């Protein structure tokens, strides 16, 4: 085996190791990508559930029931309701 053959053999071995390392890195990154996609789906599902819960908790009938029963508030009677009418401002006038 000549010196040139040995150098070519070493060069081929180094390049082969580089290809193997590159493939391993690609596999590792693909696995990381899949894990992040799974995490994204999980977070999206959690966000959807929280939005549904928020909608349920903020429904007007729930707020009204909470105000009536837990805070002791009551709906105003017709006599307690007043309509306020405010005249529009003329141009340049401030309140």
N, C-alpha and C positions, 0 to 999 in steps of 0.2 A: 504494500500500500504506500503510495507516495504521499508527500506532504500535502499536495493539493487535494488528494482524496480525503485525507483526514480533516482538512479545513472545510471542505464541502460537507462532509458528514456532520461535523460540529455545527455548521451553519443550518443544515436541515433540522438537526435536533433542537436547536434554539428556536427556530421558526415553528416547529411542531409544538413545543412547550408554550409558545406565545398564542398559538391557535387554541390550544386546550384551555389556557387561562382565560382567553377572550370568551370562549363558549361557556365556561363556568360563570363568568361575570354576567353574561347575557341571561343565563338561567336564574341566577340570583336576583337580578333586577326584574325579571318577569314574575318571579314569585312575589317580590315586594309589591309590584304593580297589582297583582291579583289580590293581595291582602288589603291594599289601599282601596281597591274597588269594592271589596266586601265591606270594609269599614264605611265607605261612602253610602252603600245601600243601607247599612245598619243605622247610620246617622239620619238618612232621609226618612226611614221608617219611624224613627224616634221623633223627628220633627213633625211628621204627619200626625202622629198620635198626640203630640203636645198641642198642635193647632186644633185638633178635634176637641181636646180637653178644654182649651181656652174658649172655644166657641160655646161649649156646653156651660162652662162656668160663667160666661159673660152674657148668657141669654137673659133678656129683660125680665122674664117671669121668675128666674132664680134670684135676680137682684131684688126684685120687688118682694119676694118671699123672705129673703134675708132681712130686708129693711123692716118688714112688718113684724116678723117673729123674733128676730135676734136683737134688733136695735130699737124695737118698740115704736117705730114710726107708724103713721097712718096716712091714708089718702086724704087729700083736702076735700072738704064739702064744696058744693056749688057756691055757698055764701062766702067761703074763704078764697075763692078764685077771683082775681082781678085782672083786667086787661089794661095794659099800659100802652098808650098811643103817644109816639114821639113825633113831633113835627119835623119834617126834613130841614136840614140846614141850608141857608142861602149860600151862594158861592162866596168863599173867602171867610165865612163866619165860622168861629170855633166855639166849642162848649167849654 
